[in-house]
Amino acid sequence: MFTLKRSRPADAAATPDTTAGGGPLPRDQLRFFPRNDGPHPTRWAFPAWLDNPGVRWLQALKELYAMPIAFPASLSPEAGLMLHGLIRNLQPRVIVEVGSFCSVSTHWMAAALREAGRTPGAGTPDGAEIHCFDDFGPIHKGPWRDAEMLEGRLEFVKERLEKAGLIDFVRFHKGLSWETLPTARDDLARLGGVDFAFIDGDHSVPGATADFHAVEPVLNTGGYVLLHDTFPEQCGGHMGPRHILDHADTIGQGRYEQVELYLSPLNYGMGLMRRIG
């Protein structure tokens, strides 16, 4: 069985974790900091209590999770629910997604817009839309994934969103995100700017930084940025999202407050940032 071992100093059981000078502890000393203990999962388990035959998008998402291509790079169902809840509560009008992969996260966000009563398209007061930036190139085999998709990924994503009844909420921008996003900024600005950006593309420091720089000029004050794979210790050493979290106020144009979110059953981590200036 796969479990997460909580890391906390043994002598701190009865008191809050603090340092003498009042500064932050190193991340690996924080309560709930993840450490893998046990065999690695090999697939995402779709929760039985979500298996509602009367909800079209849930059935389509269940089918997508059952495909070997979805593991492990897609959001887990638990992480997807967290993203879904954020979108339902924040109700952004314009969403940017960098790195759609096979569209699991796109499904969760588009479904949240629909369930919140939004209509497709950001041109009306109740409207909203998601702009997906991805090269939609081949998916090769990798750690924990024997499946691959060497061609036709954009067509696959469109078919899945069509089956879910969600495609009207989605706009596709095929190409390298740090190149295509700047060319779309004028259109995003005309729609009122970006309220929520989910950055889950190139996980290198240069790639993640370029994606952040590409979307920030049209990120509204009060808008959110969500980063996936923020614990390099867990997700193959990818440092880009961690770098953004640790240096957002120095590499960006704005000022940010942020919180780190822990995920289950694989704690690759998320970081939620809100632009406050």
C-alpha positions, 0 to 999 in steps of 0.5 A: 500500500502506498502511504505518505509518511509525515515528517515532524521532529519527534520532540515537537509533538505537543507544540507548534513548529517554530524557530527561535528567530521566528523565521520559516522552517526548511520545507522538509521540517514542515508538518505534512511535508511528503515522503513516499513510503511504499510501492508507487501506484501504477494508475489513478483510481477513480473514486466510486462515489464520483461514478454518477451515470447521470453526469455526462462529463463525469462518465467521460472523465472516468473513461479518460482516467482509465486510459494508461496514457493518463498516468502519472502526468495527469492530475489525480482525481483528488487533485482534480477535485481541488482544481474543480473546487477552486474554479467553482468558487472563484468563477473566473471569466478567462482561464489560461491553461499551459500544458493540457497534456491529455485534457484531464485538468481541462475537463475538471475546469470546464466542468466547474464552469458549467456547474457554476452556471457559466455559459461558453464564451467570455463575451457576456456577463455570465460567460467564461472560457479556457485558453489551452496552450500546448504543442500537442506533440507526441507523448512518449513512454516514461516512468510509470507509463508504458503507453504513448501517443505519437500523433493526433493528440489535439484531435484526441483532446477535442474528441474527449471534450466533445464526448464530455459536452465541454468543448464549447468552453475551450479555445486551443492554441497549438504551439510552444506556449512561451511563443503562442501565449504572447501572440494571444495577449491582445485578445486575452486583454480584450476579454478583460484579462486573465483571472486564473492561470494553470501552469503545468507545461515545461517544468524546467526553470527556463521553461516555467519562467518563460510561461510565467512571464508570458501570462503575467502581463495580462494576469489581473490584479486579484487573479490567481496562478496555480502551479503543479509539481512543486515538490521536486523531491517527489516529481522527478526533480523538476525544478521549474514550478518550485523556482516560480514559487520561491522567486515570484516577487523577484522574477515577476512584475507583480506582488504575490501571496501564496500557499502550498497545497498537498496532494493525494495519493501522489504528493507532487504538490501545487502552489497557489499564488494570488496577485496582490499588486 
